[in-house]
Structure formats: C-alpha cells, structure tokens
Amino acid sequence: VQLQASGGGLVQTGGYLKLSCAASGRTTTMGWFRQAPGKEREFVAAFRWTPYYADSVKGRFTISRNNAKNTMYLQMNSLKPEDTAVYYCAASPYGSHWPGTFNEYDYWGQGTLVTVSS
C-alpha cells in the first residue's frame, strides 16, 4: 500500500486546512499523526468504522473517509500555532490494535507540512 498525503500549507491562527491521503491498496484503519520540531510523533486522528481523536484536536478537527476513492481527509479548523507540524498519514489492512498507537500501522505516507502563524 502506498500513501500520498497532500494539503499542507501556511495558515494564520484561527484558520483552516484540509489534508488528504490517498491509498493505493486495501486499508482497514487509516490515521493521521504529526511531528513538531524537537518533539516525538503523536497521534492526531484515525478512522476505523468510527472516528478517533486525540484530546488536543477534539472539536476542531474532523476525520473522514471516502471508501470509493480510498482516500482519507482531515479537516482542520480553528488552527493554533501548536498545531504546526509535519502531518503523516498511515494505514493498516488489518485493524488489529487501537488506532491511536503506532503499532497499528504498516504503511506511512511521506508527510505534509502544516504551519500555523501567530
């Protein structure tokens, strides 16, 4: 499975962006993680039959999937400077673990940079 992430960019505080991740093969779980400069990669959101969110983005981000296009989206609203990071999409064909953990995922995309200016 190959993943192609897109949609990152520069936005002001309070603005919005929509990320996309297109998958080339079968996936059960798809998720987004992010890594800010000098920090560890962290879970953001995932979708496996139902959405899952990190507490830090609940109420601001919305994850969705278009199964016909095998594509996942992350609508990010009310962006904050602390949302600045490289966002990675990830996928698993199996759905064996909790979607917020790294070991759920077998495939990772290349990352797309989101920068939120203050």
RANORTA-V935733 format. One line per field, one symbol per residue. psi: psi as a letter, one per 40 degrees, with the letter a starting at -180 (. if undefined). burial: b if it has 24 or more other C-alpha atoms within 12 Angstrom, else e. Layout:
psi->???
burial->???
This chain:
psi->hihhiieiahiiheaiihiihhieahidhiihiihiheiihiidiihgdiiiiideehedihiiigddefiiihhhifiideehihhhiiihedfdiheeidedhdiiaeihhhhhi.
burial->eebbbbbbbbbeeebbbbbbbbbeeebbbbbbbbbbeeeeebbbbbbbeebbbbeebeebbbbbbeeeebbbbbbbbbbbeebbbbbbbbbbbebeebbbbbebbbbbbebbbbbbee
